[in-house]
Amino acid sequence: MLLAVDVGNTETVVGLFDDLGGNDPVDHWRLSTDASRTSDELALILGQLVALRGLRLDVDITGLAVCSGVPRVTAALRAMAARHLGLAPVVIGPGTRTGVPIRYENPREVGADRIANAVGALERFDPPLVIVDFGTATTLDAISPAGEYLGGAIVPGVEIALDALYSAAALLRRIELVEPRRVIGTSTEAAIQSGTLYGTAAMVDGMVARMEVELGRSTVVATGGLSPLLAPLTRRVQHLEPWLTLHGLRVVYEKNLP
C-alpha cells in the first residue's frame, strides 16, 4: 500500500492508497505540522494511523510519496522511510518525473504541493485549468491548454489574514469560520465572517476572470483544507477535490517507479 504525505506549513495530510490507478484514498488523516519531530516520532505516528486500518507500517506499506514545504520534515520522512520501511520515498523536487512541463521563470521556486495539484488535476480534467488551493496561503495556479504549468497567484490564506486582523485590532475577538446568513453583517462577528468568507470567494472569482483573459475559458478546481467551506461560496469553482494533492502524489509515485 502507498502512503502519500502532503506536508504544509500548518498541517500535514496523509493519504492511504490500497492500489495504483484512479481510486480515492481508502483513508486519510490531518495532522499538525511540527518540524521538531524526529524520524522515529514520525514512524510512531504513522504506525498508529495505519494501525487504525489493521495494518503494520513496516509490513503493509510498500511505498511513500511526499510533497513538502518544510525541509526539516522532508529530511525526517526520508530517514523514517530508510529505517522503518526499508525504501526510498518519491519526493517531488528537481529531477522528479511529473509529466508536467514547468514554465515558471525559475522552476525550483514552485512549491511541491502546487506541482502535485497540477498533476492530479490534469489526470482528472482537460486543460486549460485554474486550480485554487485554500490552505495556509490561497494559491491560484494556471495550466495551459497544452498541459503546462504556467504560474499563478499567491494570496495570504484565510487564517493568516484573520490572525493579522486580531493582532492589529485589539477590540476584535476570534470568531468561528461558518457561513453567515447574509452578506451585510449585523454584528461584529457576522461582519468578520462575511468579509472573510464572501470576500475570499469574490477575490477568487475576480482572479479567475483576470487569469482567463490570458489563459482562455478554463475549468476551475478547488482543493485544500478550507475548500469545502469556501468553494461553494464562489461562482466560478466547478469541481471540489479536497484530496487533489494526494491524487497528484499517487500519480507522481507511479511515474517514478523503477
Secondary structure, 3 states (H helix, E strand, C coil): CEEEEEECCCEEEEEEECCCCCCCCCEEEEEECCCCCCHHHHHHHHHHHHHCCCCCHHHHCCEEEEEECCHHHHHHHHHHHHHHHCCCCEECCCCCCCCCCECCCCHHHCCHHHHHHHHHHHHHCCCCEEEEEECCEEEEEEECCCCCEEEEEEEECHHHHHHHHHHHCCCCCCCCCCCCCCCCCCCHHHHHHHHHHHHHHHHHHHHHHHHHHHHCCCEEEEECCCHHHHHHHCCCCCEECCCHHHHHHHHHHHHCCC
